[in-house]
Every structure is written in structure tokens, then in C-alpha cells.
Amino acid sequence: MTFDAEWAALRAESTQRVDMRLNSIPAEGGSSGGPASADLAVNQDNLGAIGHDAYEVRTRLSKDGDHARPTTFDAAIALTNGNFSSGSALLKVHDRWQTHMKTLLDACAQISNHLNYTKSAHSKDDVQIGGDLISVSKLNDYLK
């Protein structure tokens, strides 16, 4: 097979794959492809539940993760003032814990906020797509 023949065959095949017809939904209101054929399925309840859990983890971590901070800091200062070398090491542990805890708190907040945003964005997209399809169906009425 020559290059030109192969290229023509590939173009024809790709055209068949990407062609799309917008006819209408089935008369009974069902979908033609079913849930297994969907490329992306988002369950709003699941997004909300995961976002809520991330928010709860962040809330509890911000309170419970900070429980030992004041006493750890006081112990590190007392050991340092007493000329114990472990005082500076304990202060490093304190600082490292604070850094990691803030990172984890930020990650939980980001997950929660992102899922709330995703939920809202998908709802807006659904409304826009519905409106676009209504205008296309009205055009189809004029073309008949």
C-alpha cells in the first residue's frame, strides 16, 4: 500500500470515528448508551461527601494536631536554657512538625475547596449544555 492510499484510508476511518449526530433522546426518556458507555461520570453526592470529610479532617487536625505544640516549645526552651543540646533538637522537631502540619492542613483545605468548586462547575456545565441543546433542537424544527 502506498503512503497516499494509507493516508486516505486513515482519514476516512478517523472521519467515521469522530462524526456525531444529534437526533433526539429516546421516546421513553432513557439513554441510548447507558451508564457503562459514559466517558465521565460525576456523582454530586460523592463529591460533596468527600469534600465534607476533608473539611472535617482539617478541622480536627487543626485542633488536635496543635495540642502538644505549646508544651513541646516550652520544653525545648527549658532544655536550651539548661544548656542541654537536646533542647535545640527538640525545637527542630517542633518546627518540623508545624511545617508538616500546615502542609497537611493546606492539602485538606485544597481538596475540600476543589471538590466544592468541581461540584459547582459541573452543575453550571449541565445547565449550559442543556440550554445549548435546546437551541439546537429549535433549529432542527426550522430545518424540517
N, C-alpha and C positions, 0 to 999 in steps of 0.2 A: 504494500500500500504506500502510495506517495504521501509526502507531507501535506500537500493541498487536500487530498482526499481524506486523510485522517483528521485534518483541521476542520474540514467541512462537517464530518461526522460528529466530532466533539461539539461543535457549535450547535448542530441540530439537536443533539442529546441534551445539552445544557438548556436550550430553549424549552424543551419539553419539561424539564425538571422545574424551571422557575415560573412557567406560565401559571396564572392564577385566575380562577373565575369566581366572581361574586354573584351568586344567583340569589338564594334566599335560605332561610333556615327551614328545616323540615316542617311540614304542616302540623305535626304533633308537638313541636317545640323542643324536640330532642336534638342532640348534636350529631353530626354525621361522623365525626372521628372518634368520639368517646374520650374518656379521661386518659386512656393509655396513649393516645396519639398527641397529646399536648406537649409542646416543647418546654413550656414553663408553667408550673402550677404554683400559685401562692395562696396559702390558706391564711386569711386575715387573723383568725383566732390563734393560730400557732405563732404568728409573728408577734401578736400582742402578748401572748403568754411568755414567750422567750424574753421580750423586751422588759416585761414586768419583773421576771426573775432576775435579770441582770441589774435592774434598778434596786431590787431587794438585797442582792448580794453586795452592791455598792454601799447601800445604806448601813447594812450590818457591819461590813468591813471597815467603814469609816469610823464606827463607834468601837467595835471590838478589837480592831487592829491597832488602835491607838491606846489601848488600855495600859500597856506596860511602858509606853514611851516616857512619861514623866519620871517614874521610878528608875528606869534604866539610865536616863540622863543624870539624875541626882546621884546614882551610884557611880557613874563614870566620873563625875566631877569630884566626888568624895575620894575615890581611889586616886585620881590625878593629884588632888591636893595633898594626899597622904604619901606622895612620891612612889606610888605603885605603877609599874609600867603597864599593868593590865587596864588601868584607867583609860589610857588613850586607845587601847584596843577595843574596849567596851564602847567608847564613844564612836569609833568607826563602825561597830556593829549597829549601834543606834542610828547613825546617819544612813548606813546602807539599807536598813530596814525601812526607814522613812522614804527613801528613794524608791525602793521596790513597791512599797505600799501605795505611793502616789501613782506609780505607773499602772498598777493593777486597778486602782480606783478610776483612773482615766480610761482604761480599756473597758471596764464595765459601763461607764457612762457613755462611751462611744458606741458600744453595742446597743445599749438601750435607746439612745438617740437615733442611731442609724435605722433600727427596726421601726421606730415610730415614724421616721421620715419615709421609709420604704412603704409602710402601710398607707400613708397619706398619698404618696406619689402614685401607687398602683390604683388607688381609688380615683384619683384625678384622671389617670390614663384611661381607666374604664369608661368614665363619663365622656371624655373626649372622643374615644373610639366609637362609642355608641352614637354620639352626635354626628360624627363623620359618616358612619354607615347609614344613618337616617337620611342625610343629604344625598348620598349615592343612590339610595333606593328611590328617592323622589325624582332624581334624574332619570332613572330607569323607567319610571312611569311616563315621563315626557317622551322618551325614545320609542315607546311602544306604538 
